[in-house]
Amino acid sequence: MKRLICLGGSITAANRLFCPDSLGEGYVSMLPPLLPDFQILNKGIDGFTIARILQNVDRDCINLHPDFVTIQVGINNIGLIMNTDRTPSQQTEMMAAYVKEYTELLSKITAHTNAGIVLVEPFVFPHPKEFINWIPHVKTLSGHIRELADIFGCEFLPMHQLLNQEARRLGYDTVTTDGIHLTHHGHRMLAQKLSKQLSIMQTDKITRPDEFS
């Protein structure tokens, strides 16, 4: 059985500390029936930024010897840009710092494990309207994460456009609870996309083991 560790903030955690199985109430809790051959550990923590995941990566990931890792992080970093009254130049500096931290995070995981890694794109919704101004920063960070996926040989899972398309089709309240977090339907979409990607990676790992050794 392969071990999957899910890293992230509150979207990943989804009240996991209050659930008997510690999987939470979100997308991570929906993965076991979709990935029956995986042991799944939810290590998401409310409020975590990229820096906080980096600070705890030994405890929450590397020391647990994962076969696969998912990382869903970034929106708390964007919140710091938008909610701290920063100048444009300061916002640019903060974004550069986030990219540096994400690079260090992937450097550590790839140096100390042979895990296949999925980088889940951060997402936000223009509902309520206060989050409209967040979207350019989310897209900028997403672009950097996509580049890091190429550099480190990770998989990039695009979710921002997919979730927003569904929200426009069915109504935002069907997909998001507050413009950042997901409803059950939103979590189900993420779980389905993520499980498909992990299944492909698992198959590749079996058929091409030398690339992961």
C-alpha positions in Angstrom: 0.0 0.0 0.0 1.4 3.4 -1.0 1.4 6.3 1.4 -0.1 9.6 0.3 0.5 12.7 2.4 -1.7 15.8 1.7 -0.2 19.1 2.7 -2.0 22.4 2.8 -4.0 24.9 4.8 -7.7 24.9 5.9 -9.0 23.7 2.5 -7.0 20.6 3.0 -7.4 20.3 6.8 -11.2 20.7 6.6 -11.7 20.1 10.4 -9.5 17.0 10.4 -8.6 17.5 14.1 -12.3 16.9 15.0 -12.7 13.8 12.9 -12.0 10.3 14.3 -10.2 9.2 11.1 -8.2 12.5 11.0 -9.0 12.9 7.3 -11.3 15.9 7.8 -14.5 16.7 6.0 -13.2 17.9 2.6 -11.5 16.5 -0.5 -9.0 14.4 1.5 -11.8 12.5 3.2 -13.2 11.6 -0.3 -10.0 10.1 -1.6 -10.0 6.6 0.1 -12.8 5.1 -2.0 -11.2 6.6 -5.1 -7.7 5.4 -4.2 -8.2 2.1 -2.3 -4.6 1.1 -2.6 -3.4 4.2 -0.8 -2.8 4.9 2.9 -3.9 8.6 3.1 -2.6 11.0 5.7 -4.1 14.5 6.0 -1.5 17.0 7.3 -3.3 20.2 6.4 -3.3 22.9 9.1 -5.6 25.9 9.2 -4.0 29.1 8.2 -0.8 27.5 6.9 1.2 29.5 4.3 4.0 28.1 2.1 6.5 29.1 4.8 4.7 27.2 7.5 4.5 24.1 5.5 8.3 24.5 4.8 8.9 24.9 8.5 7.1 21.6 9.3 8.0 19.6 6.2 10.3 17.2 8.1 7.6 16.3 10.7 4.6 16.3 8.4 6.1 14.8 5.3 9.7 13.7 5.0 9.9 11.7 8.2 6.8 9.8 7.2 8.4 8.4 4.1 5.7 9.2 1.6 5.3 7.6 -1.8 3.1 10.5 -3.0 2.6 14.0 -1.8 0.0 16.6 -2.7 0.5 20.3 -1.9 -2.5 22.7 -1.9 -1.3 26.0 -0.7 -1.1 29.7 -1.7 -4.4 31.4 -1.0 -3.3 32.3 2.6 -0.2 33.9 1.0 -2.3 35.9 -1.3 -4.4 37.0 1.7 -1.3 38.4 3.3 -0.6 40.4 0.1 -4.1 41.8 -0.1 -4.9 42.3 3.6 -1.8 44.0 4.9 -2.0 47.3 3.0 1.2 46.7 1.0 2.5 48.9 -1.9 2.8 47.3 -5.3 6.5 47.0 -4.9 6.1 45.3 -1.5 3.6 42.9 -3.1 6.1 42.0 -5.7 8.7 41.3 -3.1 6.3 39.2 -1.1 5.4 37.1 -4.2 9.1 36.6 -4.9 9.5 35.4 -1.3 6.7 32.9 -1.7 8.3 31.5 -4.8 11.6 31.1 -3.0 9.8 29.3 -0.1 8.0 27.0 -2.5 11.2 26.3 -4.2 12.9 25.4 -0.9 9.9 23.2 0.0 10.1 21.2 -3.2 13.9 21.0 -2.9 13.6 19.4 0.5 10.9 16.9 -0.5 12.7 15.8 -3.7 16.1 15.6 -1.9 14.8 13.4 0.9 12.1 11.3 -0.7 11.3 9.5 -3.9 7.7 10.7 -3.7 5.6 11.6 -6.7 4.3 15.1 -6.1 1.2 16.9 -7.2 1.0 20.7 -7.0 -2.6 21.8 -6.7 -3.2 25.2 -8.2 -4.6 27.7 -5.7 -8.0 29.2 -6.5 -10.3 31.9 -5.5 -13.8 33.0 -6.6 -15.1 36.5 -7.4 -18.0 35.9 -5.0 -18.1 37.9 -2.8 -16.8 40.7 -5.0 -14.0 41.6 -2.6 -12.0 38.7 -4.0 -12.0 40.0 -7.6 -8.8 41.9 -6.9 -7.2 38.7 -5.6 -7.5 36.9 -8.9 -4.5 38.5 -10.7 -2.2 37.5 -7.8 -3.6 34.0 -7.7 -2.9 33.7 -11.4 0.7 35.0 -11.0 1.4 32.6 -8.2 -0.2 29.8 -10.2 2.2 30.5 -13.1 5.2 30.3 -10.8 3.9 27.0 -9.3 3.5 25.6 -12.8 7.1 26.5 -13.6 8.3 24.9 -10.4 6.4 21.7 -11.4 8.4 21.6 -14.6 11.7 22.2 -12.8 11.2 19.6 -10.1 9.3 17.0 -12.2 6.1 17.4 -10.4 2.5 17.3 -11.7 0.6 20.5 -11.8 -3.2 20.2 -11.2 -5.1 23.2 -12.6 -8.2 24.0 -10.5 -8.9 27.7 -10.6 -10.6 27.9 -14.0 -12.3 24.5 -13.6 -13.9 25.4 -10.3 -14.9 28.9 -11.4 -16.5 27.5 -14.6 -18.6 25.2 -12.4 -19.5 28.0 -10.1 -20.7 30.1 -13.0 -22.7 27.2 -14.3 -24.4 26.2 -11.1 -24.1 29.3 -9.0 -21.2 30.2 -6.7 -22.9 29.0 -3.5 -22.9 25.5 -5.0 -19.1 25.4 -5.2 -17.8 27.8 -2.6 -18.9 28.7 0.9 -17.1 32.1 1.1 -15.1 32.7 -2.0 -12.1 30.8 -0.8 -13.3 27.5 0.8 -15.2 24.8 -1.0 -18.7 23.2 -0.5 -19.1 19.5 -0.6 -19.6 19.7 -4.3 -16.4 21.7 -4.8 -14.4 19.3 -2.6 -15.8 16.4 -4.6 -14.6 18.0 -7.9 -11.1 18.4 -6.4 -11.0 14.9 -5.1 -12.0 13.4 -8.4 -9.4 15.4 -10.4 -6.7 14.6 -7.8 -7.5 10.9 -7.6 -7.3 10.6 -11.4 -3.9 12.3 -11.5 -2.6 10.1 -8.6 -3.9 6.9 -10.3 -2.0 7.8 -13.5 1.1 8.5 -11.4 0.7 5.2 -9.6 0.5 3.3 -12.9 3.5 5.1 -14.2 5.4 4.3 -11.1 4.6 0.6 -11.5 5.5 0.5 -15.2 8.5 2.8 -15.1 10.0 2.2 -11.6 13.5 3.3 -12.6 12.4 6.9 -12.9 11.4 7.0 -9.3 14.3 5.1 -7.8 
